[in-house]
Amino acid sequence: MSPFAPRPTSPGTPPGYTNADINGGYGCNVSGTLAGAGIVATAQYHPEGDGTFSESVFTLNIAGIGVCQYSLEPGTGTYDVSANGTGLAQAVYSRQSGSAMSCPVVFNSHLSFVCSGARITANTCDIATLDPGVLLSGTCKKPAPFLRTSGATARCLALPRKKPST
């Protein structure tokens, strides 16, 4: 259950974003500083559309420490989005094997975000951390849908082959 209370809408208010609009896989690029050390990072997360994350991984390259790999502690990832597309998220991550030994064992993350795109798809979200001493920001995007080619569609997309000249 999300610790963020849903915001009621008043009658006559046009519908806006809801937690249901933030769902599916997202990939993120992140950069900034952690206690003064430069960071570049990537993240993947999978919001369920109900205010929770089912899975998430976060990989950071921290200057002076090395590469730190984290995965979501089950049951800790929550988010809440307002009708205008802004929101808050939080999660607890645990260090994974293969990480530099100096990486913190646990990484708590509190984020603000703003999403854009069609209300039903929320395909891009800009993020920023809210934790003291952690200045990270980035952009998370849903991947473009893959073109599925089968049957007649594949035939329509295939270019005609030239016959070799004799």
DSSP file (Angstrom, degrees, kcal/mol; ACC not computed):
  #  RESIDUE AA STRUCTURE BP1 BP2  ACC     N-H-->O    O-->H-N    N-H-->O    O-->H-N    TCO  KAPPA ALPHA  PHI   PSI    X-CA   Y-CA   Z-CA
    1    1 A M              0   0    0      0, 0.0    50,-0.1     0, 0.0    77,-0.0   0.000 360.0 360.0 360.0 131.4    0.0    0.0    0.0
    2    2 A S        -     0   0    0     48,-0.3    50,-0.1     1,-0.1    75,-0.0  -0.446 360.0-143.5 -70.2 137.5    1.4    3.4   -1.0
    3    3 A P  S    S+     0   0    0      0, 0.0     2,-0.5     0, 0.0    -1,-0.1   0.605  80.0  91.2 -76.2  -9.0    2.1    5.8    1.9
    4    4 A F  S    S-     0   0    0     47,-0.1    -2,-0.1    75,-0.1    75,-0.1  -0.749  80.2-130.1 -89.2 127.7    0.9    8.6   -0.4
    5    5 A A        -     0   0    0     -2,-0.5     2,-0.0     1,-0.1    -1,-0.0  -0.576  25.4-113.5 -76.7 133.8   -2.8    9.4   -0.1
    6    6 A P        -     0   0    0      0, 0.0    -1,-0.1     0, 0.0    76,-0.1  -0.365  29.3-120.2 -64.3 146.8   -4.6    9.6   -3.5
    7    7 A R        -     0   0    0     74,-0.3     2,-0.1    -2,-0.0    74,-0.0  -0.785  23.5-133.3 -91.8 122.9   -5.9   13.1   -4.3
    8    8 A P        -     0   0    0      0, 0.0     2,-0.4     0, 0.0    -1,-0.0  -0.417  15.7-137.3 -71.2 150.0   -9.7   13.3   -4.8
    9    9 A T        -     0   0    0     -2,-0.1     3,-0.1     4,-0.0     0, 0.0  -0.854  15.9-123.9-105.9 145.8  -11.0   15.1   -7.8
   10   10 A S    >   -     0   0    0     -2,-0.4     3,-2.2     1,-0.1     0, 0.0  -0.544  38.7 -87.1 -85.6 154.2  -13.9   17.5   -7.6
   11   11 A P  T 3  S+     0   0    0      0, 0.0    -1,-0.1     0, 0.0     0, 0.0  -0.312 116.2  23.7 -57.5 138.8  -17.0   17.0   -9.8
   12   12 A G  T 3  S+     0   0    0      1,-0.3    -2,-0.0    -3,-0.1    -3,-0.0   0.292  88.9 129.1  87.8 -10.0  -16.6   18.7  -13.1
   13   13 A T    <   -     0   0    0     -3,-2.2    -1,-0.3     1,-0.1     3,-0.1  -0.645  65.7-116.4 -78.1 129.4  -12.8   18.6  -13.0
   14   14 A P        -     0   0    0      0, 0.0    -4,-0.1     0, 0.0    -1,-0.1  -0.385  38.5-100.5 -64.1 144.3  -11.3   17.1  -16.2
   15   15 A P        +     0   0    0      0, 0.0     2,-0.2     0, 0.0     3,-0.1  -0.330  46.4 179.3 -66.0 146.7   -9.5   13.9  -15.5
   16   16 A G        -     0   0    0      1,-0.3    68,-0.2    -3,-0.1    67,-0.2  -0.408  42.0 -35.9-123.9-157.9   -5.7   14.1  -15.3
   17   17 A Y        -     0   0    0     66,-2.4    -1,-0.3    65,-0.2     2,-0.3  -0.299  56.0-175.7 -63.4 150.5   -2.9   11.6  -14.7
   18   18 A T    >>  -     0   0    0    101,-0.3     3,-1.7    -3,-0.1     4,-0.5  -0.877  45.3 -95.7-135.5 171.3   -3.5    8.8  -12.2
   19   19 A N  G >4 S+     0   0    0     -2,-0.3     3,-1.3     1,-0.3    32,-0.3   0.827 121.7  67.0 -57.1 -30.6   -1.2    6.1  -10.8
   20   20 A A  G 34 S+     0   0    0      1,-0.3    -1,-0.3    30,-0.1    30,-0.1   0.761  92.1  60.8 -63.2 -24.4   -2.7    3.8  -13.5
   21   21 A D  G <4 S+     0   0    0     -3,-1.7     2,-1.0     1,-0.2    -1,-0.3   0.704  92.9  69.4 -76.0 -19.2   -1.0    6.0  -16.2
   22   22 A I  S << S+     0   0    0     -3,-1.3    27,-0.9    -4,-0.5     2,-0.3  -0.789  76.9 119.6-101.1  90.9    2.5    5.2  -14.8
   23   23 A N  B     +A   48   0A   0     -2,-1.0    25,-0.2    98,-0.2     2,-0.1  -0.987  38.2  37.9-152.2 158.1    2.9    1.5  -15.7
   24   24 A G  S    S-     0   0    0     23,-2.2     2,-0.2    -2,-0.3    25,-0.1  -0.333  93.6 -30.4  91.7-177.5    5.1   -0.8  -17.6
   25   25 A G        -     0   0    0     21,-0.2     2,-0.3    -2,-0.1    21,-0.2  -0.515  54.4-177.0 -81.1 140.8    8.9   -0.7  -18.1
   26   26 A Y  E     -B   45   0B   0     19,-2.2    19,-1.8    -2,-0.2     2,-0.4  -0.969  12.8-152.6-129.9 147.3   10.9    2.5  -18.1
   27   27 A G  E     -BC  44 141B   0    114,-2.7   114,-3.0    -2,-0.3     2,-0.3  -0.963  18.3-163.7-118.6 141.7   14.6    3.1  -18.7
   28   28 A C  E     -BC  43 140B   0     15,-3.0    15,-1.6    -2,-0.4     2,-0.4  -0.933  19.7-154.2-129.6 146.4   16.4    6.0  -17.1
   29   29 A N  E     -BC  42 139B   0    110,-1.9   110,-1.4    -2,-0.3     2,-0.3  -0.970  26.6-178.1-111.2 138.1   19.7    8.0  -17.5
   30   30 A V  E     +BC  41 138B   0     11,-2.6    11,-2.8    -2,-0.4     2,-0.3  -0.980   9.4 168.0-138.2 143.7   20.7    9.7  -14.3
   31   31 A S  E     +BC  40 137B   0    106,-2.4   106,-2.3    -2,-0.3     2,-0.3  -0.972  24.9  88.8-149.5 164.9   23.7   12.0  -13.3
   32   32 A G  E     -BC  39 136B   0      7,-1.9     7,-2.6    -2,-0.3     2,-0.3  -0.998  65.5 -52.9 150.4-144.9   24.7   14.2  -10.5
   33   33 A T  E     -BC  38 135B   0    102,-2.0   102,-2.9    -2,-0.3     2,-0.4  -0.961  22.9-159.9-136.2 152.1   26.6   14.0   -7.2
   34   34 A L  E >  S-BC  37 134B   0      3,-2.2     3,-2.1    -2,-0.3   100,-0.2  -0.963  88.3 -23.1-130.3 112.4   26.5   11.8   -4.0
   35   35 A A  T 3  S-     0   0    0     98,-3.1    99,-0.1    -2,-0.4     3,-0.1   0.860 129.8 -49.8  50.9  39.1   28.3   13.5   -1.0
   36   36 A G  T 3  S+     0   0    0     97,-0.4     2,-0.4     1,-0.3    -1,-0.3   0.259 112.4 120.4  88.8 -12.1   30.3   15.5   -3.5
   37   37 A A  E <   -B   34   0B   0     -3,-2.1    -3,-2.2     1,-0.1    -1,-0.3  -0.713  67.9-113.2 -88.7 135.4   31.4   12.6   -5.7
   38   38 A G  E     -B   33   0B   0     -2,-0.4    25,-2.8    -5,-0.2     2,-0.4  -0.353  36.3-167.3 -66.4 145.2   30.3   12.7   -9.4
   39   39 A I  E     -BD  32  62B   0     -7,-2.6    -7,-1.9    23,-0.2     2,-0.4  -0.994  20.5-177.8-136.9 139.5   27.8   10.0  -10.6
   40   40 A V  E     +BD  31  61B   0     21,-1.4    21,-2.9    -2,-0.4     2,-0.3  -0.982  26.8 165.5-125.5 144.6   26.5    8.7  -13.8
   41   41 A A  E     -BD  30  60B   0    -11,-2.8   -11,-2.6    -2,-0.4     2,-0.3  -0.972  29.7-148.9-153.6 161.7   23.9    6.0  -13.6
   42   42 A T  E     -BD  29  59B   0     17,-2.2    17,-2.8    -2,-0.3     2,-0.3  -0.960  18.7-174.9-130.5 154.0   21.2    4.0  -15.4
   43   43 A A  E     -BD  28  58B   0    -15,-1.6   -15,-3.0    -2,-0.3     2,-0.4  -0.988  13.0-163.0-145.4 153.1   18.1    2.6  -14.0
   44   44 A Q  E     +BD  27  57B   0     13,-2.4    13,-2.5    -2,-0.3     2,-0.3  -0.995  18.1 171.9-131.8 139.4   15.2    0.4  -15.0
   45   45 A Y  E     -BD  26  56B   0    -19,-1.8   -19,-2.2    -2,-0.4    11,-0.2  -0.986  24.4-149.2-147.1 159.0   11.9    0.2  -13.2
   46   46 A H  E     - D   0  55B   0      9,-2.3     8,-2.5    -2,-0.3     9,-0.6  -0.795  13.3-164.3-132.4  89.1    8.5   -1.4  -13.6
   47   47 A P  E     - D   0  53B   0      0, 0.0   -23,-2.2     0, 0.0     6,-0.3  -0.500  12.9-146.8 -70.9 144.1    5.6    0.5  -12.1
   48   48 A E  B     -A   23   0A   0      4,-2.9   -25,-0.2   -25,-0.2     5,-0.1   0.499  36.5-111.7 -91.4  -5.9    2.4   -1.6  -11.8
   49   49 A G  S    S+     0   0    0    -27,-0.9   -26,-0.1     3,-0.4   -27,-0.1   0.498 103.9  83.1  86.9   2.5   -0.1    1.2  -12.3
   50   50 A D  S    S-     0   0    0      2,-0.4   -48,-0.3   -28,-0.1   -30,-0.1   0.195 117.5 -85.4-122.6  14.6   -1.3    0.9   -8.7
   51   51 A G  S    S+     0   0    0    -32,-0.3    28,-2.0     1,-0.3     2,-0.3   0.544  99.9  96.6  92.6   7.8    1.3    3.0   -6.9
   52   52 A T  B     -E   78   0B   0     26,-0.3    -4,-2.9   -50,-0.1     2,-0.4  -0.909  65.3-133.7-128.2 157.9    3.9    0.2   -6.5
   53   53 A F  E     -D   47   0B   0     24,-1.8    24,-0.4    -2,-0.3    22,-0.3  -0.926   7.6-164.8-105.2 132.9    7.0   -1.0   -8.4
   54   54 A S  E    S-     0   0B   0     -8,-2.5     2,-0.3    -2,-0.4    -1,-0.1   0.798  75.1  -3.8 -85.7 -30.0    7.3   -4.7   -9.0
   55   55 A E  E     +D   46   0B   0     -9,-0.6    -9,-2.3    19,-0.1    -1,-0.3  -0.988  61.7 171.5-157.8 156.4   11.0   -4.5   -9.9
   56   56 A S  E     -D   45   0B   0     -2,-0.3    16,-2.4   -11,-0.2     2,-0.3  -0.925   9.8-165.2-165.7 141.5   13.7   -2.0  -10.3
   57   57 A V  E     -DF  44  71B   0    -13,-2.5   -13,-2.4    -2,-0.3     2,-0.4  -0.970   5.4-168.5-130.5 149.7   17.5   -2.0  -10.8
   58   58 A F  E     -DF  43  70B   0     12,-2.2    12,-2.7    -2,-0.3     2,-0.5  -0.985   1.7-171.7-142.0 122.3   19.9    0.9  -10.4
   59   59 A T  E     -DF  42  69B   0    -17,-2.8   -17,-2.2    -2,-0.4     2,-0.4  -0.978   9.9-177.2-121.3 122.8   23.5    1.0  -11.5
   60   60 A L  E     -DF  41  68B   0      8,-2.9     8,-3.4    -2,-0.5     2,-0.6  -0.930  22.3-152.7-120.3 140.9   25.7    3.9  -10.5
   61   61 A N  E     -DF  40  67B   0    -21,-2.9   -21,-1.4    -2,-0.4     2,-0.5  -0.950  24.2-166.9-108.2 108.6   29.4    4.7  -11.4
   62   62 A I  E >>  -DF  39  66B   0      4,-2.9     4,-2.7    -2,-0.6     3,-2.3  -0.860  24.4-114.7-104.6 123.4   30.5    6.8   -8.4
   63   63 A A  T 34 S+     0   0    0    -25,-2.8    -1,-0.0    -2,-0.5   -26,-0.0  -0.291 101.3  11.4 -55.4 130.8   33.8    8.7   -8.7
   64   64 A G  T 34 S+     0   0    0      1,-0.1    -1,-0.3   -27,-0.1   -27,-0.0   0.298 129.9  55.8  84.1 -10.0   36.3    7.4   -6.2
   65   65 A I  T <4 S-     0   0    0     -3,-2.3    37,-0.3     1,-0.2     2,-0.3   0.725  91.6-139.2-117.2 -50.6   34.2    4.3   -5.4
   66   66 A G  E  <  -F   62   0B   0     -4,-2.7    -4,-2.9    36,-0.1     2,-0.4  -0.856  48.9 -12.6 121.3-158.3   33.4    2.4   -8.6
   67   67 A V  E     -F   61   0B   0     -2,-0.3    33,-2.7    -6,-0.2     2,-0.5  -0.699  55.4-168.3 -88.4 128.2   30.4    0.7  -10.0
   68   68 A C  E     -F   60   0B   0     -8,-3.4    -8,-2.9    -2,-0.4     2,-0.5  -0.973   2.2-164.3-117.7 124.5   27.5    0.1   -7.6
   69   69 A Q  E     +F   59   0B   0     -2,-0.5    27,-3.1    27,-0.4     2,-0.3  -0.928  11.9 178.3-112.9 131.8   24.7   -2.2   -8.6
   70   70 A Y  E     -FG  58  95B   0    -12,-2.7   -12,-2.2    -2,-0.5     2,-0.3  -0.934  14.0-162.4-131.5 151.9   21.4   -2.3   -6.7
   71   71 A S  E     -FG  57  94B   0     23,-1.9    23,-2.6    -2,-0.3   -14,-0.2  -0.969  37.1 -90.6-131.4 154.1   18.0   -4.0   -6.9
   72   72 A L  E     - G   0  93B   0    -16,-2.4    21,-0.2    -2,-0.3   -16,-0.1  -0.317  32.4-125.5 -63.2 133.7   14.7   -3.1   -5.3
   73   73 A E    >   -     0   0    0     19,-3.2     3,-1.9     1,-0.1     4,-0.3  -0.719  44.6-101.4 -73.8 123.9   13.9   -4.5   -1.9
   74   74 A P  T 3  S+     0   0    0      0, 0.0    -1,-0.1     0, 0.0   -20,-0.1  -0.162 102.6  14.3 -53.0 136.3   10.5   -6.3   -2.5
   75   75 A G  T 3  S+     0   0    0    -22,-0.3   -21,-0.1     2,-0.1    -2,-0.0   0.455 103.1  93.4  82.7   1.5    7.6   -4.2   -1.2
   76   76 A T    <   +     0   0    0     -3,-1.9     2,-0.6    16,-0.2    14,-0.1   0.629  56.2  93.7-103.1 -13.5    9.5   -1.0   -0.8
   77   77 A G        +     0   0    0    -24,-0.4   -24,-1.8    -4,-0.3     2,-0.3  -0.710  48.5 155.9 -88.3 117.6    8.8    0.8   -4.1
   78   78 A T  E     +EH  52  90B   0     12,-2.5    12,-2.5    -2,-0.6     2,-0.3  -0.948  13.4 177.0-135.4 156.9    5.9    3.2   -4.1
   79   79 A Y  E     - H   0  89B   0    -28,-2.0     2,-0.3    -2,-0.3    10,-0.2  -0.981  12.6-161.6-152.2 161.3    4.8    6.2   -6.1
   80   80 A D  E     - H   0  88B   0      8,-2.2     8,-1.9    -2,-0.3     2,-0.4  -0.956   9.9-159.9-147.2 129.2    1.9    8.6   -6.3
   81   81 A V  E     - H   0  87B   0     -2,-0.3     6,-0.3     6,-0.2   -74,-0.3  -0.900  11.8-137.6-112.6 138.9    1.1   10.9   -9.3
   82   82 A S    >   -     0   0    0      4,-3.8     3,-2.2    -2,-0.4   -65,-0.2  -0.433  34.3-100.6 -85.2 165.6   -1.0   14.0   -9.2
   83   83 A A  T 3  S+     0   0    0      1,-0.3   -66,-2.4   -67,-0.2    -1,-0.1   0.781 122.5  58.3 -57.7 -28.5   -3.5   14.9  -11.9
   84   84 A N  T 3  S-     0   0    0    -68,-0.2    -1,-0.3     2,-0.1     3,-0.1   0.421 121.9-103.3 -85.1   2.6   -1.0   17.4  -13.4
   85   85 A G  S <  S+     0   0    0     -3,-2.2    30,-2.5     1,-0.4     2,-0.2   0.420  83.7 120.4  93.3  -1.1    1.7   14.7  -13.9
   86   86 A T  E     + I   0 114B   0     28,-0.2    -4,-3.8   -69,-0.1    -1,-0.4  -0.645  35.4 147.3 -91.6 155.2    3.9   15.6  -10.9
   87   87 A G  E     -HI  81 113B   0     26,-2.4    26,-2.2    -6,-0.3     2,-0.3  -0.973  39.4-110.6-168.1-177.7    4.5   13.0   -8.2
   88   88 A L  E     -HI  80 112B   0     -8,-1.9    -8,-2.2    -2,-0.3     2,-0.3  -0.957  24.7-177.5-129.4 147.0    6.7   11.4   -5.6
   89   89 A A  E     -HI  79 111B   0     22,-2.3    22,-2.9    -2,-0.3     2,-0.3  -0.976   2.1-174.4-140.7 154.7    8.3    8.0   -5.4
   90   90 A Q  E     +HI  78 110B   0    -12,-2.5   -12,-2.5    -2,-0.3     2,-0.3  -0.994   8.6 162.4-148.7 151.4   10.4    6.1   -2.9
   91   91 A A  E     - I   0 109B   0     18,-2.2    18,-2.8    -2,-0.3     2,-0.5  -0.983  29.5-132.4-161.4 158.4   12.2    2.8   -2.8
   92   92 A V  E     - I   0 108B   0    -19,-0.3   -19,-3.2    -2,-0.3     2,-0.3  -0.988  25.3-164.7-119.0 128.8   14.9    0.9   -0.9
   93   93 A Y  E     -GI  72 107B   0     14,-2.7    14,-2.7    -2,-0.5     2,-0.4  -0.880   7.7-147.0-115.0 145.1   17.7   -0.8   -2.9
   94   94 A S  E     -GI  71 106B   0    -23,-2.6   -23,-1.9    -2,-0.3    12,-0.2  -0.902  28.3-106.8-110.6 140.4   20.2   -3.5   -1.8
   95   95 A R  E     -G   70   0B   0     10,-2.8   -25,-0.2    -2,-0.4     2,-0.2  -0.373  36.6-144.9 -63.5 139.2   23.7   -3.7   -3.1
   96   96 A Q    >   -     0   0    0    -27,-3.1     3,-1.4     1,-0.1   -27,-0.4  -0.689  26.5 -85.9-105.4 159.1   24.2   -6.7   -5.5
   97   97 A S  T 3  S+     0   0    0     -2,-0.2    -1,-0.1     1,-0.2     3,-0.1  -0.278 112.9  44.6 -59.7 149.0   27.2   -8.9   -6.0
   98   98 A G  T 3  S+     0   0    0      1,-0.4    -1,-0.2    -3,-0.1     2,-0.1   0.274  85.8 124.8  94.8  -9.6   29.7   -7.5   -8.4
   99   99 A S  S <  S-     0   0    0     -3,-1.4    -1,-0.4   -30,-0.2   -31,-0.2  -0.473  74.9 -91.7 -79.2 153.9   29.5   -4.0   -6.9
  100  100 A A    >   -     0   0    0    -33,-2.7     3,-1.8    -2,-0.1    -1,-0.1  -0.378  36.3-121.4 -59.1 143.0   32.6   -2.2   -5.6
  101  101 A M  T 3  S+     0   0    0      1,-0.3    -1,-0.1   -36,-0.1   -35,-0.1   0.748 109.5  61.6 -63.3 -24.5   33.1   -3.1   -1.9
  102  102 A S  T 3  S+     0   0    0    -37,-0.3    -1,-0.3     2,-0.1   -36,-0.1   0.534  78.6 111.5 -80.3  -5.4   32.9    0.6   -0.9
  103  103 A C  S <  S-     0   0    0     -3,-1.8    -8,-0.1   -36,-0.2   -36,-0.0  -0.435  82.8 -99.8 -67.1 139.5   29.3    0.9   -2.3
  104  104 A P        -     0   0    0      0, 0.0    -1,-0.1     0, 0.0     3,-0.1  -0.316  24.4-133.5 -57.0 143.3   26.7    1.5    0.5
  105  105 A V  S    S+     0   0    0      1,-0.2   -10,-2.8   -11,-0.1     2,-0.4   0.869  91.9  30.6 -67.9 -37.5   25.0   -1.8    1.3
  106  106 A V  E     -I   94   0B   0    -12,-0.2     2,-0.5   -36,-0.1   -12,-0.2  -0.966  68.0-163.8-125.1 140.1   21.5   -0.1    1.2
  107  107 A F  E     -I   93   0B   0    -14,-2.7   -14,-2.7    -2,-0.4     2,-0.4  -0.963   6.7-160.2-126.4 112.0   20.5    2.8   -0.9
  108  108 A N  E     -I   92   0B   0     -2,-0.5     2,-0.4   -16,-0.2   -16,-0.2  -0.759  10.7-164.7 -90.9 137.3   17.3    4.7    0.0
  109  109 A S  E     +I   91   0B   0    -18,-2.8   -18,-2.2    -2,-0.4     2,-0.4  -0.985  16.1 177.7-130.3 127.2   15.8    6.8   -2.8
  110  110 A H  E     -I   90   0B   0     -2,-0.4    20,-2.9   -20,-0.2    21,-0.5  -0.994  20.6-179.2-125.2 121.2   13.2    9.5   -2.5
  111  111 A L  E     -IJ  89 129B   0    -22,-2.9   -22,-2.3    -2,-0.4     2,-0.4  -0.881  26.1-152.0-125.0 149.5   12.3   11.2   -5.8
  112  112 A S  E     -IJ  88 128B   0     16,-2.9    16,-2.0    -2,-0.3     2,-0.3  -0.884  29.0-179.7-106.5 152.9   10.1   13.9   -7.3
  113  113 A F  E     -IJ  87 127B   0    -26,-2.2   -26,-2.4    -2,-0.4     2,-0.4  -0.982  24.7-156.4-149.0 160.2    9.0   13.4  -10.9
  114  114 A V  E     -IJ  86 126B   0     12,-1.9    12,-2.7    -2,-0.3     2,-0.3  -0.987  18.6-156.3-138.2 130.1    7.0   15.0  -13.6
  115  115 A C  E     - J   0 125B   0    -30,-2.5     2,-0.3    -2,-0.4    10,-0.3  -0.756  10.0-176.3-108.6 151.9    5.6   13.0  -16.5
  116  116 A S  E     + J   0 124B   0      8,-2.8     8,-1.6    -2,-0.3     7,-0.3  -0.893  36.1  72.7-139.6 171.0    4.6   14.0  -20.0
  117  117 A G  S    S-     0   0    0     -2,-0.3     5,-0.1     5,-0.2    -2,-0.0  -0.525  95.4 -20.7 110.0 176.7    3.1   12.4  -23.0
  118  118 A A    >>  -     0   0    0     -2,-0.2     4,-2.7     1,-0.1     3,-1.5  -0.287  69.1-117.7 -55.5 140.6   -0.5   11.3  -23.6
  119  119 A R  T 34 S+     0   0    0      1,-0.3  -101,-0.3     2,-0.2    -1,-0.1   0.833 114.0  50.9 -53.0 -36.1   -2.2   10.9  -20.2
  120  120 A I  T 34 S+     0   0    0      1,-0.2    -1,-0.3  -103,-0.1    -2,-0.1   0.746 119.8  33.8 -76.3 -22.0   -2.8    7.3  -20.9
  121  121 A T  T <4 S-     0   0    0     -3,-1.5   -98,-0.2   -99,-0.1    -2,-0.2   0.741  71.5-167.3-107.4 -25.3    0.8    6.5  -21.8
  122  122 A A     <  +     0   0    0     -4,-2.7    -5,-0.2     1,-0.1   -99,-0.1   0.892  18.6 175.0  34.0  66.0    3.0    8.8  -19.6
  123  123 A N        +     0   0    0     -7,-0.3    19,-2.4    -5,-0.2     2,-0.4   0.623  54.9  39.6 -82.8 -12.5    5.9    7.9  -21.8
  124  124 A T  E     -JK 116 141B   0     -8,-1.6    -8,-2.8    17,-0.2     2,-0.4  -0.998  59.2-179.3-138.1 134.1    8.6   10.3  -20.3
  125  125 A C  E     -JK 115 140B   0     15,-2.9    15,-3.3    -2,-0.4     2,-0.4  -0.992  15.9-149.8-132.5 126.0    9.2   11.2  -16.7
  126  126 A D  E     -JK 114 139B   0    -12,-2.7   -12,-1.9    -2,-0.4     2,-0.3  -0.785  24.1-163.4 -90.2 137.6   11.9   13.6  -15.5
  127  127 A I  E     +JK 113 138B   0     11,-2.7    11,-1.9    -2,-0.4     2,-0.3  -0.862  17.9 179.8-125.4 155.7   13.2   12.8  -12.0
  128  128 A A  E     -JK 112 137B   0    -16,-2.0   -16,-2.9    -2,-0.3     9,-0.2  -0.969  29.7-115.7-151.2 140.9   15.2   14.4   -9.2
  129  129 A T  E     -J  111   0B   0      7,-2.4   -18,-0.2    -2,-0.3   -20,-0.0  -0.402  13.5-165.1 -77.2 154.9   16.2   13.1   -5.8
  130  130 A L        +     0   0    0    -20,-2.9   -19,-0.1    -2,-0.1    -1,-0.1   0.285  52.8 114.1-116.5   3.9   15.0   14.6   -2.6
  131  131 A D  S >  S-     0   0    0    -21,-0.5     3,-1.8     3,-0.2    -2,-0.1  -0.592  75.1-105.2 -83.9 137.7   17.6   13.0   -0.2
  132  132 A P  T 3  S+     0   0    0      0, 0.0    -1,-0.1     0, 0.0     3,-0.1  -0.337 105.0  12.8 -58.9 136.7   20.1   15.2    1.6
  133  133 A G  T 3  S+     0   0    0      1,-0.1   -98,-3.1   -99,-0.1     2,-0.6   0.413 106.4 101.1  78.3  -2.6   23.6   15.0    0.1
  134  134 A V  E <   +C   34   0B   0     -3,-1.8     2,-0.6  -100,-0.2  -100,-0.2  -0.949  43.9 176.7-119.0 111.7   22.3   13.3   -3.1
  135  135 A L  E     +C   33   0B   0   -102,-2.9  -102,-2.0    -2,-0.6     2,-0.4  -0.760  22.4 147.9-116.3  83.8   21.8   15.5   -6.1
  136  136 A L  E     +C   32   0B   0     -2,-0.6    -7,-2.4  -104,-0.2     2,-0.3  -0.917  13.7 165.6-118.2 143.1   20.7   13.2   -8.9
  137  137 A S  E     +CK  31 128B   0   -106,-2.3  -106,-2.4    -2,-0.4     2,-0.3  -0.978   8.8 134.7-148.7 161.1   18.4   14.0  -11.8
  138  138 A G  E     -CK  30 127B   0    -11,-1.9   -11,-2.7    -2,-0.3     2,-0.4  -0.981  44.4 -87.5-180.0-171.6   17.6   12.4  -15.1
  139  139 A T  E     -CK  29 126B   0   -110,-1.4  -110,-1.9    -2,-0.3     2,-0.4  -0.986  25.1-160.3-127.7 133.7   15.0   11.3  -17.6
  140  140 A C  E     -CK  28 125B   0    -15,-3.3   -15,-2.9    -2,-0.4     2,-0.4  -0.936  15.5-176.6-113.5 135.6   13.1    8.0  -17.7
  141  141 A K  E     -CK  27 124B   0   -114,-3.0  -114,-2.7    -2,-0.4   -17,-0.2  -0.963  27.5-124.8-133.5 148.4   11.4    6.8  -20.9
  142  142 A K        -     0   0    0    -19,-2.4  -116,-0.2    -2,-0.4     2,-0.0  -0.710  42.9-108.7 -80.6 140.4    9.2    4.0  -22.0
  143  143 A P        -     0   0    0      0, 0.0     3,-0.1     0, 0.0    -1,-0.1  -0.387  37.7 -99.7 -67.7 151.3   10.7    2.2  -25.0
  144  144 A A        -     0   0    0      1,-0.1     2,-0.0    -2,-0.0    -3,-0.0  -0.427  48.1 -96.1 -65.8 144.6    9.0    2.6  -28.3
  145  145 A P        -     0   0    0      0, 0.0     2,-0.2     0, 0.0    -1,-0.1  -0.361  42.2-113.9 -62.9 142.4    6.7   -0.3  -29.2
  146  146 A F        -     0   0    0      1,-0.1     2,-0.6    -3,-0.1     0, 0.0  -0.511  26.7-111.9 -76.2 144.6    8.4   -2.8  -31.4
  147  147 A L        -     0   0    0     -2,-0.2     2,-0.6     2,-0.0    -1,-0.1  -0.671  31.0-148.7 -75.9 121.0    7.0   -3.2  -34.9
  148  148 A R        -     0   0    0     -2,-0.6     2,-0.6     2,-0.0    -1,-0.0  -0.825  13.8-170.1 -95.4 123.6    5.5   -6.6  -35.1
  149  149 A T        +     0   0    0     -2,-0.6     2,-0.3     4,-0.1     3,-0.0  -0.942  24.6 132.8-119.5 114.4    5.7   -8.2  -38.5
  150  150 A S    >>  -     0   0    0     -2,-0.6     3,-1.4     0, 0.0     4,-0.6  -0.987  59.4 -15.4-152.7 154.5    3.7  -11.3  -39.2
  151  151 A G  H 3> S-     0   0    0     -2,-0.3     4,-1.5     1,-0.3     3,-0.3  -0.206 128.6  -1.9  56.0-132.8    1.5  -12.6  -41.9
  152  152 A A  H 3> S+     0   0    0      1,-0.2     4,-2.3     2,-0.2    -1,-0.3   0.830 131.2  61.0 -62.7 -34.1    0.1  -10.0  -44.3
  153  153 A T  H <> S+     0   0    0     -3,-1.4     4,-1.9     1,-0.2    -1,-0.2   0.927 103.7  49.7 -60.3 -44.0    1.9   -7.2  -42.5
  154  154 A A  H  X S+     0   0    0     -4,-0.6     4,-1.3    -3,-0.3    -1,-0.2   0.902 110.6  50.1 -62.2 -40.2    5.3   -8.7  -43.2
  155  155 A R  H  < S+     0   0    0     -4,-1.5    -1,-0.2     1,-0.2    -2,-0.2   0.887 109.5  51.1 -65.9 -37.7    4.4   -9.1  -46.8
  156  156 A C  H  < S+     0   0    0     -4,-2.3    -1,-0.2     1,-0.2    -2,-0.2   0.849 112.6  46.1 -68.1 -33.0    3.3   -5.5  -47.1
  157  157 A L  H  < S+     0   0    0     -4,-1.9    -1,-0.2    -5,-0.2     2,-0.2   0.677  90.3 100.9 -84.2 -17.7    6.6   -4.2  -45.5
  158  158 A A  S  < S-     0   0    0     -4,-1.3     3,-0.0    -3,-0.2    -3,-0.0  -0.479  71.9-130.8 -73.0 134.6    8.9   -6.4  -47.6
  159  159 A L        -     0   0    0     -2,-0.2     2,-0.1     1,-0.1    -2,-0.1  -0.628  29.0-105.3 -81.4 141.9   10.5   -4.6  -50.5
  160  160 A P        -     0   0    0      0, 0.0     2,-0.3     0, 0.0    -1,-0.1  -0.434  35.1-124.8 -66.7 139.7   10.3   -6.4  -53.8
  161  161 A R        -     0   0    0     -2,-0.1     2,-0.3     1,-0.1    -3,-0.0  -0.640  20.4-120.6 -84.6 140.6   13.6   -8.0  -54.9
  162  162 A K        -     0   0    0     -2,-0.3    -1,-0.1     1,-0.1     3,-0.0  -0.591  24.7-121.6 -77.0 140.1   15.1   -7.1  -58.2
  163  163 A K        -     0   0    0     -2,-0.3    -1,-0.1     1,-0.1     2,-0.0  -0.645  34.6-105.9 -78.6 137.5   15.5   -9.9  -60.6
  164  164 A P        -     0   0    0      0, 0.0     2,-0.2     0, 0.0    -1,-0.1  -0.374  36.1-116.4 -63.0 141.2   19.2  -10.3  -61.6
  165  165 A S              0   0    0      1,-0.1    -3,-0.0    -2,-0.0     0, 0.0  -0.552 360.0 360.0 -79.6 145.4   19.8   -9.1  -65.1
  166  166 A T              0   0    0     -2,-0.2    -1,-0.1     0, 0.0     0, 0.0   0.408 360.0 360.0-106.6 360.0   20.9  -11.7  -67.6
